[in-house]
Amino acid sequence: MLTSGTMSYVVGDKRFVASAPYIVRVPANTPHTFINAGSSPLQLTAVFDSAHYTFKPLAPNPLQAQPAR
């Protein structure tokens, strides 16, 4: 739940920008990422269905500028 600020999201194949207050539901095993899209700090709360979740980066964050090669 985004309680303060503005975020850019990618959830599966959907991209969108949301401003607080906003709730995003990410289905289990769905690739997703987010980044601050505003000029002020974010405040958010994340809820997981287990205390033992796993994190596996799949690729660089598409919302961040990648360094030139």
mmCIF file as Biopython writes it, N, C-alpha, C and O atoms, coordinates in Angstrom:
data_model
#
loop_
_atom_site.group_PDB
_atom_site.id
_atom_site.type_symbol
_atom_site.label_atom_id
_atom_site.label_alt_id
_atom_site.label_comp_id
_atom_site.label_asym_id
_atom_site.label_entity_id
_atom_site.label_seq_id
_atom_site.pdbx_PDB_ins_code
_atom_site.Cartn_x
_atom_site.Cartn_y
_atom_site.Cartn_z
_atom_site.occupancy
_atom_site.B_iso_or_equiv
_atom_site.auth_seq_id
_atom_site.auth_asym_id
_atom_site.pdbx_PDB_model_num
ATOM 1   N N  . MET A ? 1  ? 0.846  -1.157  0.000   1.0 0.0 1  A 1 
ATOM 2   C CA . MET A ? 1  ? 0.000  0.000   0.000   1.0 0.0 1  A 1 
ATOM 3   C C  . MET A ? 1  ? 0.903  1.235   0.000   1.0 0.0 1  A 1 
ATOM 4   O O  . MET A ? 1  ? 1.749  1.399   0.879   1.0 0.0 1  A 1 
ATOM 5   N N  . LEU A ? 2  ? 0.714  2.080   -0.977  1.0 0.0 2  A 1 
ATOM 6   C CA . LEU A ? 2  ? 1.441  3.335   -1.077  1.0 0.0 2  A 1 
ATOM 7   C C  . LEU A ? 2  ? 0.696  4.370   -0.242  1.0 0.0 2  A 1 
ATOM 8   O O  . LEU A ? 2  ? -0.435 4.733   -0.563  1.0 0.0 2  A 1 
ATOM 9   N N  . THR A ? 3  ? 1.327  4.846   0.827   1.0 0.0 3  A 1 
ATOM 10  C CA . THR A ? 3  ? 0.661  5.787   1.719   1.0 0.0 3  A 1 
ATOM 11  C C  . THR A ? 3  ? 1.114  7.225   1.513   1.0 0.0 3  A 1 
ATOM 12  O O  . THR A ? 3  ? 0.455  8.153   1.982   1.0 0.0 3  A 1 
ATOM 13  N N  . SER A ? 4  ? 2.246  7.423   0.809   1.0 0.0 4  A 1 
ATOM 14  C CA . SER A ? 4  ? 2.726  8.773   0.540   1.0 0.0 4  A 1 
ATOM 15  C C  . SER A ? 4  ? 3.655  8.736   -0.664  1.0 0.0 4  A 1 
ATOM 16  O O  . SER A ? 4  ? 4.537  7.880   -0.735  1.0 0.0 4  A 1 
ATOM 17  N N  . GLY A ? 5  ? 3.472  9.647   -1.605  1.0 0.0 5  A 1 
ATOM 18  C CA . GLY A ? 5  ? 4.359  9.745   -2.759  1.0 0.0 5  A 1 
ATOM 19  C C  . GLY A ? 5  ? 3.721  9.248   -4.045  1.0 0.0 5  A 1 
ATOM 20  O O  . GLY A ? 5  ? 2.524  8.966   -4.105  1.0 0.0 5  A 1 
ATOM 21  N N  . THR A ? 6  ? 4.565  9.148   -5.085  1.0 0.0 6  A 1 
ATOM 22  C CA . THR A ? 6  ? 4.152  8.694   -6.404  1.0 0.0 6  A 1 
ATOM 23  C C  . THR A ? 6  ? 5.142  7.649   -6.892  1.0 0.0 6  A 1 
ATOM 24  O O  . THR A ? 6  ? 6.354  7.850   -6.812  1.0 0.0 6  A 1 
ATOM 25  N N  . MET A ? 7  ? 4.627  6.530   -7.399  1.0 0.0 7  A 1 
ATOM 26  C CA . MET A ? 7  ? 5.488  5.431   -7.846  1.0 0.0 7  A 1 
ATOM 27  C C  . MET A ? 7  ? 5.158  5.005   -9.258  1.0 0.0 7  A 1 
ATOM 28  O O  . MET A ? 7  ? 4.002  5.044   -9.679  1.0 0.0 7  A 1 
ATOM 29  N N  . SER A ? 8  ? 6.189  4.594   -9.991  1.0 0.0 8  A 1 
ATOM 30  C CA . SER A ? 8  ? 6.014  3.911   -11.271 1.0 0.0 8  A 1 
ATOM 31  C C  . SER A ? 8  ? 6.101  2.423   -10.983 1.0 0.0 8  A 1 
ATOM 32  O O  . SER A ? 8  ? 6.993  1.975   -10.262 1.0 0.0 8  A 1 
ATOM 33  N N  . TYR A ? 9  ? 5.183  1.662   -11.541 1.0 0.0 9  A 1 
ATOM 34  C CA . TYR A ? 9  ? 5.120  0.221   -11.314 1.0 0.0 9  A 1 
ATOM 35  C C  . TYR A ? 9  ? 5.214  -0.539  -12.632 1.0 0.0 9  A 1 
ATOM 36  O O  . TYR A ? 9  ? 4.805  -0.048  -13.684 1.0 0.0 9  A 1 
ATOM 37  N N  . VAL A ? 10 ? 5.760  -1.744  -12.548 1.0 0.0 10 A 1 
ATOM 38  C CA . VAL A ? 10 ? 5.610  -2.762  -13.580 1.0 0.0 10 A 1 
ATOM 39  C C  . VAL A ? 10 ? 5.128  -3.998  -12.835 1.0 0.0 10 A 1 
ATOM 40  O O  . VAL A ? 10 ? 5.806  -4.488  -11.931 1.0 0.0 10 A 1 
ATOM 41  N N  . VAL A ? 11 ? 3.965  -4.498  -13.212 1.0 0.0 11 A 1 
ATOM 42  C CA . VAL A ? 11 ? 3.406  -5.726  -12.630 1.0 0.0 11 A 1 
ATOM 43  C C  . VAL A ? 11 ? 3.037  -6.616  -13.804 1.0 0.0 11 A 1 
ATOM 44  O O  . VAL A ? 11 ? 2.081  -6.335  -14.528 1.0 0.0 11 A 1 
ATOM 45  N N  . GLY A ? 12 ? 3.799  -7.694  -13.992 1.0 0.0 12 A 1 
ATOM 46  C CA . GLY A ? 12 ? 3.594  -8.540  -15.168 1.0 0.0 12 A 1 
ATOM 47  C C  . GLY A ? 12 ? 3.906  -7.728  -16.407 1.0 0.0 12 A 1 
ATOM 48  O O  . GLY A ? 12 ? 5.011  -7.200  -16.531 1.0 0.0 12 A 1 
ATOM 49  N N  . ASP A ? 13 ? 2.958  -7.614  -17.329 1.0 0.0 13 A 1 
ATOM 50  C CA . ASP A ? 13 ? 3.184  -6.840  -18.554 1.0 0.0 13 A 1 
ATOM 51  C C  . ASP A ? 13 ? 2.523  -5.463  -18.507 1.0 0.0 13 A 1 
ATOM 52  O O  . ASP A ? 13 ? 2.426  -4.788  -19.532 1.0 0.0 13 A 1 
ATOM 53  N N  . LYS A ? 14 ? 2.069  -5.041  -17.326 1.0 0.0 14 A 1 
ATOM 54  C CA . LYS A ? 14 ? 1.397  -3.738  -17.185 1.0 0.0 14 A 1 
ATOM 55  C C  . LYS A ? 14 ? 2.338  -2.719  -16.536 1.0 0.0 14 A 1 
ATOM 56  O O  . LYS A ? 14 ? 3.001  -3.017  -15.543 1.0 0.0 14 A 1 
ATOM 57  N N  . ARG A ? 15 ? 2.386  -1.506  -17.115 1.0 0.0 15 A 1 
ATOM 58  C CA . ARG A ? 15 ? 3.138  -0.391  -16.540 1.0 0.0 15 A 1 
ATOM 59  C C  . ARG A ? 15 ? 2.155  0.717   -16.198 1.0 0.0 15 A 1 
ATOM 60  O O  . ARG A ? 15 ? 1.248  1.019   -16.974 1.0 0.0 15 A 1 
ATOM 61  N N  . PHE A ? 16 ? 2.344  1.323   -15.020 1.0 0.0 16 A 1 
ATOM 62  C CA . PHE A ? 16 ? 1.464  2.423   -14.629 1.0 0.0 16 A 1 
ATOM 63  C C  . PHE A ? 16 ? 2.118  3.249   -13.537 1.0 0.0 16 A 1 
ATOM 64  O O  . PHE A ? 16 ? 3.067  2.808   -12.889 1.0 0.0 16 A 1 
ATOM 65  N N  . VAL A ? 17 ? 1.601  4.448   -13.342 1.0 0.0 17 A 1 
ATOM 66  C CA . VAL A ? 17 ? 2.058  5.347   -12.285 1.0 0.0 17 A 1 
ATOM 67  C C  . VAL A ? 17 ? 0.896  5.540   -11.332 1.0 0.0 17 A 1 
ATOM 68  O O  . VAL A ? 17 ? -0.247 5.698   -11.761 1.0 0.0 17 A 1 
ATOM 69  N N  . ALA A ? 18 ? 1.186  5.526   -10.037 1.0 0.0 18 A 1 
ATOM 70  C CA . ALA A ? 18 ? 0.140  5.692   -9.032  1.0 0.0 18 A 1 
ATOM 71  C C  . ALA A ? 18 ? 0.594  6.688   -7.976  1.0 0.0 18 A 1 
ATOM 72  O O  . ALA A ? 18 ? 1.773  6.755   -7.628  1.0 0.0 18 A 1 
ATOM 73  N N  . SER A ? 19 ? -0.355 7.454   -7.477  1.0 0.0 19 A 1 
ATOM 74  C CA . SER A ? 19 ? -0.096 8.388   -6.384  1.0 0.0 19 A 1 
ATOM 75  C C  . SER A ? 19 ? -0.884 7.945   -5.163  1.0 0.0 19 A 1 
ATOM 76  O O  . SER A ? 19 ? -1.984 7.406   -5.277  1.0 0.0 19 A 1 
ATOM 77  N N  . ALA A ? 20 ? -0.305 8.181   -3.998  1.0 0.0 20 A 1 
ATOM 78  C CA . ALA A ? 20 ? -0.940 7.784   -2.742  1.0 0.0 20 A 1 
ATOM 79  C C  . ALA A ? 20 ? -2.235 8.558   -2.531  1.0 0.0 20 A 1 
ATOM 80  O O  . ALA A ? 20 ? -2.366 9.699   -2.975  1.0 0.0 20 A 1 
ATOM 81  N N  . PRO A ? 21 ? -3.178 7.939   -1.861  1.0 0.0 21 A 1 
ATOM 82  C CA . PRO A ? 21 ? -3.189 6.564   -1.371  1.0 0.0 21 A 1 
ATOM 83  C C  . PRO A ? 21 ? -3.538 5.587   -2.497  1.0 0.0 21 A 1 
ATOM 84  O O  . PRO A ? 21 ? -4.424 5.849   -3.310  1.0 0.0 21 A 1 
ATOM 85  N N  . TYR A ? 22 ? -2.823 4.455   -2.527  1.0 0.0 22 A 1 
ATOM 86  C CA . TYR A ? 22 ? -3.031 3.484   -3.597  1.0 0.0 22 A 1 
ATOM 87  C C  . TYR A ? 22 ? -2.622 2.105   -3.108  1.0 0.0 22 A 1 
ATOM 88  O O  . TYR A ? 22 ? -1.635 1.961   -2.388  1.0 0.0 22 A 1 
ATOM 89  N N  . ILE A ? 23 ? -3.382 1.094   -3.500  1.0 0.0 23 A 1 
ATOM 90  C CA . ILE A ? 23 ? -3.065 -0.293  -3.152  1.0 0.0 23 A 1 
ATOM 91  C C  . ILE A ? 23 ? -2.836 -1.066  -4.436  1.0 0.0 23 A 1 
ATOM 92  O O  . ILE A ? 23 ? -3.643 -1.003  -5.363  1.0 0.0 23 A 1 
ATOM 93  N N  . VAL A ? 24 ? -1.730 -1.796  -4.485  1.0 0.0 24 A 1 
ATOM 94  C CA . VAL A ? 24 ? -1.419 -2.653  -5.629  1.0 0.0 24 A 1 
ATOM 95  C C  . VAL A ? 24 ? -1.412 -4.086  -5.135  1.0 0.0 24 A 1 
ATOM 96  O O  . VAL A ? 24 ? -0.741 -4.405  -4.153  1.0 0.0 24 A 1 
ATOM 97  N N  . ARG A ? 25 ? -2.150 -4.948  -5.806  1.0 0.0 25 A 1 
ATOM 98  C CA . ARG A ? 25 ? -2.135 -6.386  -5.500  1.0 0.0 25 A 1 
ATOM 99  C C  . ARG A ? 25 ? -1.304 -7.063  -6.571  1.0 0.0 25 A 1 
ATOM 100 O O  . ARG A ? 25 ? -1.606 -6.972  -7.761  1.0 0.0 25 A 1 
ATOM 101 N N  . VAL A ? 26 ? -0.242 -7.752  -6.133  1.0 0.0 26 A 1 
ATOM 102 C CA . VAL A ? 26 ? 0.626  -8.476  -7.056  1.0 0.0 26 A 1 
ATOM 103 C C  . VAL A ? 26 ? 0.384  -9.971  -6.829  1.0 0.0 26 A 1 
ATOM 104 O O  . VAL A ? 26 ? 0.691  -10.483 -5.752  1.0 0.0 26 A 1 
ATOM 105 N N  . PRO A ? 27 ? -0.153 -10.668 -7.812  1.0 0.0 27 A 1 
ATOM 106 C CA . PRO A ? 27 ? -0.382 -12.104 -7.651  1.0 0.0 27 A 1 
ATOM 107 C C  . PRO A ? 27 ? 0.931  -12.855 -7.411  1.0 0.0 27 A 1 
ATOM 108 O O  . PRO A ? 27 ? 1.990  -12.435 -7.876  1.0 0.0 27 A 1 
ATOM 109 N N  . ALA A ? 28 ? 0.849  -13.950 -6.693  1.0 0.0 28 A 1 
ATOM 110 C CA . ALA A ? 28 ? 2.026  -14.778 -6.417  1.0 0.0 28 A 1 
ATOM 111 C C  . ALA A ? 28 ? 2.735  -15.144 -7.718  1.0 0.0 28 A 1 
ATOM 112 O O  . ALA A ? 28 ? 2.098  -15.409 -8.737  1.0 0.0 28 A 1 
ATOM 113 N N  . ASN A ? 29 ? 4.049  -15.155 -7.662  1.0 0.0 29 A 1 
ATOM 114 C CA . ASN A ? 29 ? 4.918  -15.541 -8.781  1.0 0.0 29 A 1 
ATOM 115 C C  . ASN A ? 29 ? 4.801  -14.628 -9.996  1.0 0.0 29 A 1 
ATOM 116 O O  . ASN A ? 29 ? 5.126  -15.046 -11.107 1.0 0.0 29 A 1 
ATOM 117 N N  . THR A ? 30 ? 4.345  -13.397 -9.813  1.0 0.0 30 A 1 
ATOM 118 C CA . THR A ? 30 ? 4.261  -12.424 -10.906 1.0 0.0 30 A 1 
ATOM 119 C C  . THR A ? 30 ? 5.459  -11.495 -10.822 1.0 0.0 30 A 1 
ATOM 120 O O  . THR A ? 30 ? 5.654  -10.848 -9.793  1.0 0.0 30 A 1 
ATOM 121 N N  . PRO A ? 31 ? 6.271  -11.408 -11.875 1.0 0.0 31 A 1 
ATOM 122 C CA . PRO A ? 31 ? 7.385  -10.460 -11.852 1.0 0.0 31 A 1 
ATOM 123 C C  . PRO A ? 31 ? 6.860  -9.037  -11.680 1.0 0.0 31 A 1 
ATOM 124 O O  . PRO A ? 31 ? 5.872  -8.652  -12.305 1.0 0.0 31 A 1 
ATOM 125 N N  . HIS A ? 32 ? 7.524  -8.268  -10.833 1.0 0.0 32 A 1 
ATOM 126 C CA . HIS A ? 32 ? 7.092  -6.895  -10.597 1.0 0.0 32 A 1 
ATOM 127 C C  . HIS A ? 32 ? 8.257  -6.066  -10.062 1.0 0.0 32 A 1 
ATOM 128 O O  . HIS A ? 32 ? 9.229  -6.595  -9.524  1.0 0.0 32 A 1 
ATOM 129 N N  . THR A ? 33 ? 8.129  -4.760  -10.227 1.0 0.0 33 A 1 
ATOM 130 C CA . THR A ? 33 ? 9.108  -3.821  -9.695  1.0 0.0 33 A 1 
ATOM 131 C C  . THR A ? 33 ? 8.455  -2.454  -9.573  1.0 0.0 33 A 1 
ATOM 132 O O  . THR A ? 33 ? 7.365  -2.223  -10.097 1.0 0.0 33 A 1 
ATOM 133 N N  . PHE A ? 34 ? 9.131  -1.557  -8.881  1.0 0.0 34 A 1 
ATOM 134 C CA . PHE A ? 34 ? 8.618  -0.197  -8.747  1.0 0.0 34 A 1 
ATOM 135 C C  . PHE A ? 34 ? 9.780  0.731   -8.462  1.0 0.0 34 A 1 
ATOM 136 O O  . PHE A ? 34 ? 10.864 0.295   -8.074  1.0 0.0 34 A 1 
ATOM 137 N N  . ILE A ? 35 ? 9.539  2.032   -8.663  1.0 0.0 35 A 1 
ATOM 138 C CA . ILE A ? 35 ? 10.553 3.047   -8.409  1.0 0.0 35 A 1 
ATOM 139 C C  . ILE A ? 35 ? 9.846  4.357   -8.070  1.0 0.0 35 A 1 
ATOM 140 O O  . ILE A ? 35 ? 8.724  4.603   -8.514  1.0 0.0 35 A 1 
ATOM 141 N N  . ASN A ? 36 ? 10.506 5.179   -7.291  1.0 0.0 36 A 1 
ATOM 142 C CA . ASN A ? 36 ? 9.946  6.481   -6.938  1.0 0.0 36 A 1 
ATOM 143 C C  . ASN A ? 36 ? 9.825  7.327   -8.202  1.0 0.0 36 A 1 
ATOM 144 O O  . ASN A ? 36 ? 10.813 7.526   -8.909  1.0 0.0 36 A 1 
ATOM 145 N N  . ALA A ? 37 ? 8.638  7.820   -8.490  1.0 0.0 37 A 1 
ATOM 146 C CA . ALA A ? 37 ? 8.401  8.644   -9.679  1.0 0.0 37 A 1 
ATOM 147 C C  . ALA A ? 37 ? 8.180  10.103  -9.311  1.0 0.0 37 A 1 
ATOM 148 O O  . ALA A ? 37 ? 7.871  10.927  -10.172 1.0 0.0 37 A 1 
ATOM 149 N N  . GLY A ? 38 ? 8.336  10.415  -8.045  1.0 0.0 38 A 1 
ATOM 150 C CA . GLY A ? 38 ? 8.106  11.781  -7.600  1.0 0.0 38 A 1 
ATOM 151 C C  . GLY A ? 38 ? 9.369  12.415  -7.050  1.0 0.0 38 A 1 
ATOM 152 O O  . GLY A ? 38 ? 10.462 11.861  -7.169  1.0 0.0 38 A 1 
ATOM 153 N N  . SER A ? 39 ? 9.207  13.570  -6.454  1.0 0.0 39 A 1 
ATOM 154 C CA . SER A ? 39 ? 10.349 14.299  -5.902  1.0 0.0 39 A 1 
ATOM 155 C C  . SER A ? 39 ? 10.436 14.201  -4.385  1.0 0.0 39 A 1 
ATOM 156 O O  . SER A ? 39 ? 11.381 14.713  -3.785  1.0 0.0 39 A 1 
ATOM 157 N N  . SER A ? 40 ? 9.468  13.555  -3.762  1.0 0.0 40 A 1 
ATOM 158 C CA . SER A ? 40 ? 9.498  13.391  -2.304  1.0 0.0 40 A 1 
ATOM 159 C C  . SER A ? 40 ? 9.675  11.912  -1.965  1.0 0.0 40 A 1 
ATOM 160 O O  . SER A ? 40 ? 9.399  11.044  -2.793  1.0 0.0 40 A 1 
ATOM 161 N N  . PRO A ? 41 ? 10.139 11.626  -0.738  1.0 0.0 41 A 1 
ATOM 162 C CA . PRO A ? 41 ? 10.306 10.229  -0.330  1.0 0.0 41 A 1 
ATOM 163 C C  . PRO A ? 41 ? 8.970  9.474   -0.352  1.0 0.0 41 A 1 
ATOM 164 O O  . PRO A ? 41 ? 7.898  10.063  -0.211  1.0 0.0 41 A 1 
ATOM 165 N N  . LEU A ? 42 ? 9.070  8.171   -0.533  1.0 0.0 42 A 1 
ATOM 166 C CA . LEU A ? 42 ? 7.901  7.293   -0.528  1.0 0.0 42 A 1 
ATOM 167 C C  . LEU A ? 42 ? 7.665  6.732   0.859   1.0 0.0 42 A 1 
ATOM 168 O O  . LEU A ? 42 ? 8.595  6.575   1.650   1.0 0.0 42 A 1 
ATOM 169 N N  . GLN A ? 43 ? 6.417  6.436   1.140   1.0 0.0 43 A 1 
ATOM 170 C CA . GLN A ? 43 ? 6.067  5.639   2.311   1.0 0.0 43 A 1 
ATOM 171 C C  . GLN A ? 43 ? 5.166  4.530   1.793   1.0 0.0 43 A 1 
ATOM 172 O O  . GLN A ? 43 ? 4.159  4.786   1.134   1.0 0.0 43 A 1 
ATOM 173 N N  . LEU A ? 44 ? 5.543  3.291   2.101   1.0 0.0 44 A 1 
ATOM 174 C CA . LEU A ? 44 ? 4.711  2.183   1.663   1.0 0.0 44 A 1 
ATOM 175 C C  . LEU A ? 44 ? 4.760  1.060   2.662   1.0 0.0 44 A 1 
ATOM 176 O O  . LEU A ? 44 ? 5.686  0.954   3.466   1.0 0.0 44 A 1 
ATOM 177 N N  . THR A ? 45 ? 3.753  0.226   2.601   1.0 0.0 45 A 1 
ATOM 178 C CA . THR A ? 45 ? 3.652  -0.960  3.433   1.0 0.0 45 A 1 
ATOM 179 C C  . THR A ? 45 ? 3.487  -2.152  2.515   1.0 0.0 45 A 1 
ATOM 180 O O  . THR A ? 45 ? 2.634  -2.147  1.628   1.0 0.0 45 A 1 
ATOM 181 N N  . ALA A ? 46 ? 4.306  -3.179  2.725   1.0 0.0 46 A 1 
ATOM 182 C CA . ALA A ? 46 ? 4.205  -4.409  1.927   1.0 0.0 46 A 1 
ATOM 183 C C  . ALA A ? 46 ? 3.729  -5.539  2.824   1.0 0.0 46 A 1 
ATOM 184 O O  . ALA A ? 46 ? 4.170  -5.661  3.967   1.0 0.0 46 A 1 
ATOM 185 N N  . VAL A ? 47 ? 2.836  -6.359  2.310   1.0 0.0 47 A 1 
ATOM 186 C CA . VAL A ? 47 ? 2.302  -7.488  3.061   1.0 0.0 47 A 1 
ATOM 187 C C  . VAL A ? 47 ? 2.595  -8.754  2.266   1.0 0.0 47 A 1 
ATOM 188 O O  . VAL A ? 47 ? 2.277  -8.835  1.080   1.0 0.0 47 A 1 
ATOM 189 N N  . PHE A ? 48 ? 3.198  -9.737  2.918   1.0 0.0 48 A 1 
ATOM 190 C CA . PHE A ? 48 ? 3.537  -11.010 2.285   1.0 0.0 48 A 1 
ATOM 191 C C  . PHE A ? 48 ? 2.712  -12.119 2.917   1.0 0.0 48 A 1 
ATOM 192 O O  . PHE A ? 48 ? 2.336  -12.035 4.086   1.0 0.0 48 A 1 
ATOM 193 N N  . ASP A ? 49 ? 2.436  -13.147 2.146   1.0 0.0 49 A 1 
ATOM 194 C CA . ASP A ? 49 ? 1.614  -14.239 2.669   1.0 0.0 49 A 1 
ATOM 195 C C  . ASP A ? 49 ? 2.397  -15.195 3.556   1.0 0.0 49 A 1 
ATOM 196 O O  . ASP A ? 49 ? 1.821  -16.132 4.108   1.0 0.0 49 A 1 
ATOM 197 N N  . SER A ? 50 ? 3.692  -14.978 3.701   1.0 0.0 50 A 1 
ATOM 198 C CA . SER A ? 50 ? 4.519  -15.860 4.517   1.0 0.0 50 A 1 
ATOM 199 C C  . SER A ? 50 ? 5.691  -15.063 5.077   1.0 0.0 50 A 1 
ATOM 200 O O  . SER A ? 50 ? 6.132  -14.085 4.475   1.0 0.0 50 A 1 
ATOM 201 N N  . ALA A ? 51 ? 6.179  -15.480 6.208   1.0 0.0 51 A 1 
ATOM 202 C CA . ALA A ? 51 ? 7.374  -14.865 6.774   1.0 0.0 51 A 1 
ATOM 203 C C  . ALA A ? 51 ? 8.616  -15.356 6.040   1.0 0.0 51 A 1 
ATOM 204 O O  . ALA A ? 51 ? 9.709  -14.830 6.250   1.0 0.0 51 A 1 
ATOM 205 N N  . HIS A ? 52 ? 8.457  -16.357 5.185   1.0 0.0 52 A 1 
ATOM 206 C CA . HIS A ? 52 ? 9.585  -16.980 4.480   1.0 0.0 52 A 1 
ATOM 207 C C  . HIS A ? 52 ? 9.423  -16.835 2.975   1.0 0.0 52 A 1 
ATOM 208 O O  . HIS A ? 52 ? 9.273  -17.824 2.257   1.0 0.0 52 A 1 
ATOM 209 N N  . TYR A ? 53 ? 9.455  -15.603 2.508   1.0 0.0 53 A 1 
ATOM 210 C CA . TYR A ? 53 ? 9.334  -15.380 1.073   1.0 0.0 53 A 1 
ATOM 211 C C  . TYR A ? 53 ? 10.724 -15.407 0.439   1.0 0.0 53 A 1 
ATOM 212 O O  . TYR A ? 53 ? 11.727 -15.285 1.143   1.0 0.0 53 A 1 
ATOM 213 N N  . THR A ? 54 ? 10.790 -15.564 -0.865  1.0 0.0 54 A 1 
ATOM 214 C CA . THR A ? 54 ? 12.066 -15.565 -1.573  1.0 0.0 54 A 1 
ATOM 215 C C  . THR A ? 54 ? 12.103 -14.399 -2.561  1.0 0.0 54 A 1 
ATOM 216 O O  . THR A ? 54 ? 11.072 -13.947 -3.059  1.0 0.0 54 A 1 
ATOM 217 N N  . PHE A ? 55 ? 13.294 -13.940 -2.821  1.0 0.0 55 A 1 
ATOM 218 C CA . PHE A ? 55 ? 13.507 -12.850 -3.769  1.0 0.0 55 A 1 
ATOM 219 C C  . PHE A ? 55 ? 14.489 -13.338 -4.817  1.0 0.0 55 A 1 
ATOM 220 O O  . PHE A ? 55 ? 15.575 -13.811 -4.482  1.0 0.0 55 A 1 
ATOM 221 N N  . LYS A ? 56 ? 14.116 -13.229 -6.072  1.0 0.0 56 A 1 
ATOM 222 C CA . LYS A ? 56 ? 14.978 -13.676 -7.157  1.0 0.0 56 A 1 
ATOM 223 C C  . LYS A ? 56 ? 14.979 -12.614 -8.251  1.0 0.0 56 A 1 
ATOM 224 O O  . LYS A ? 56 ? 14.003 -12.498 -8.993  1.0 0.0 56 A 1 
ATOM 225 N N  . PRO A ? 57 ? 16.071 -11.826 -8.365  1.0 0.0 57 A 1 
ATOM 226 C CA . PRO A ? 57 ? 16.104 -10.847 -9.446  1.0 0.0 57 A 1 
ATOM 227 C C  . PRO A ? 57 ? 16.109 -11.553 -10.791 1.0 0.0 57 A 1 
ATOM 228 O O  . PRO A ? 57 ? 16.894 -12.477 -11.005 1.0 0.0 57 A 1 
ATOM 229 N N  . LEU A ? 58 ? 15.242 -11.127 -11.696 1.0 0.0 58 A 1 
ATOM 230 C CA . LEU A ? 58 ? 15.140 -11.753 -13.009 1.0 0.0 58 A 1 
ATOM 231 C C  . LEU A ? 58 ? 15.902 -10.984 -14.072 1.0 0.0 58 A 1 
ATOM 232 O O  . LEU A ? 58 ? 16.375 -11.569 -15.046 1.0 0.0 58 A 1 
ATOM 233 N N  . ALA A ? 59 ? 16.025 -9.664  -13.890 1.0 0.0 59 A 1 
ATOM 234 C CA . ALA A ? 59 ? 16.682 -8.809  -14.873 1.0 0.0 59 A 1 
ATOM 235 C C  . ALA A ? 59 ? 16.888 -7.441  -14.228 1.0 0.0 59 A 1 
ATOM 236 O O  . ALA A ? 59 ? 16.361 -7.181  -13.147 1.0 0.0 59 A 1 
ATOM 237 N N  . PRO A ? 60 ? 17.648 -6.568  -14.884 1.0 0.0 60 A 1 
ATOM 238 C CA . PRO A ? 60 ? 17.762 -5.207  -14.355 1.0 0.0 60 A 1 
ATOM 239 C C  . PRO A ? 60 ? 16.380 -4.547  -14.305 1.0 0.0 60 A 1 
ATOM 240 O O  . PRO A ? 60 ? 15.496 -4.871  -15.098 1.0 0.0 60 A 1 
ATOM 241 N N  . ASN A ? 61 ? 16.213 -3.631  -13.374 1.0 0.0 61 A 1 
ATOM 242 C CA . ASN A ? 61 ? 14.940 -2.927  -13.228 1.0 0.0 61 A 1 
ATOM 243 C C  . ASN A ? 61 ? 14.685 -2.092  -14.487 1.0 0.0 61 A 1 
ATOM 244 O O  . ASN A ? 61 ? 15.467 -1.187  -14.777 1.0 0.0 61 A 1 
ATOM 245 N N  . PRO A ? 62 ? 13.627 -2.365  -15.236 1.0 0.0 62 A 1 
ATOM 246 C CA . PRO A ? 62 ? 13.360 -1.618  -16.469 1.0 0.0 62 A 1 
ATOM 247 C C  . PRO A ? 62 ? 12.968 -0.164  -16.215 1.0 0.0 62 A 1 
ATOM 248 O O  . PRO A ? 62 ? 12.902 0.631   -17.152 1.0 0.0 62 A 1 
ATOM 249 N N  . LEU A ? 63 ? 12.713 0.183   -14.975 1.0 0.0 63 A 1 
ATOM 250 C CA . LEU A ? 63 ? 12.339 1.552   -14.654 1.0 0.0 63 A 1 
ATOM 251 C C  . LEU A ? 63 ? 13.555 2.416   -14.323 1.0 0.0 63 A 1 
ATOM 252 O O  . LEU A ? 63 ? 13.431 3.635   -14.216 1.0 0.0 63 A 1 
ATOM 253 N N  . GLN A ? 64 ? 14.724 1.804   -14.161 1.0 0.0 64 A 1 
ATOM 254 C CA . GLN A ? 64 ? 15.936 2.542   -13.863 1.0 0.0 64 A 1 
ATOM 255 C C  . GLN A ? 64 ? 16.782 2.682   -15.135 1.0 0.0 64 A 1 
ATOM 256 O O  . GLN A ? 64 ? 16.837 1.778   -15.969 1.0 0.0 64 A 1 
ATOM 257 N N  . ALA A ? 65 ? 17.431 3.827   -15.255 1.0 0.0 65 A 1 
ATOM 258 C CA . ALA A ? 65 ? 18.360 4.019   -16.374 1.0 0.0 65 A 1 
ATOM 259 C C  . ALA A ? 65 ? 19.531 3.049   -16.190 1.0 0.0 65 A 1 
ATOM 260 O O  . ALA A ? 65 ? 20.078 2.926   -15.094 1.0 0.0 65 A 1 
ATOM 261 N N  . GLN A ? 66 ? 19.900 2.380   -17.246 1.0 0.0 66 A 1 
ATOM 262 C CA . GLN A ? 66 ? 21.010 1.424   -17.202 1.0 0.0 66 A 1 
ATOM 263 C C  . GLN A ? 66 ? 22.289 2.135   -17.642 1.0 0.0 66 A 1 
ATOM 264 O O  . GLN A ? 66 ? 22.251 2.979   -18.537 1.0 0.0 66 A 1 
ATOM 265 N N  . PRO A ? 67 ? 23.431 1.796   -17.015 1.0 0.0 67 A 1 
ATOM 266 C CA . PRO A ? 67 ? 24.681 2.437   -17.399 1.0 0.0 67 A 1 
ATOM 267 C C  . PRO A ? 67 ? 25.042 2.131   -18.852 1.0 0.0 67 A 1 
ATOM 268 O O  . PRO A ? 67 ? 24.769 1.040   -19.352 1.0 0.0 67 A 1 
ATOM 269 N N  . ALA A ? 68 ? 25.657 3.100   -19.520 1.0 0.0 68 A 1 
ATOM 270 C CA . ALA A ? 68 ? 26.094 2.893   -20.908 1.0 0.0 68 A 1 
ATOM 271 C C  . ALA A ? 68 ? 27.244 1.910   -20.931 1.0 0.0 68 A 1 
ATOM 272 O O  . ALA A ? 68 ? 28.054 1.855   -20.006 1.0 0.0 68 A 1 
ATOM 273 N N  . ARG A ? 69 ? 27.304 1.141   -21.992 1.0 0.0 69 A 1 
ATOM 274 C CA . ARG A ? 69 ? 28.397 0.149   -22.108 1.0 0.0 69 A 1 
ATOM 275 C C  . ARG A ? 69 ? 29.432 0.626   -23.071 1.0 0.0 69 A 1 
ATOM 276 O O  . ARG A ? 69 ? 30.424 -0.064  -23.303 1.0 0.0 69 A 1 
#
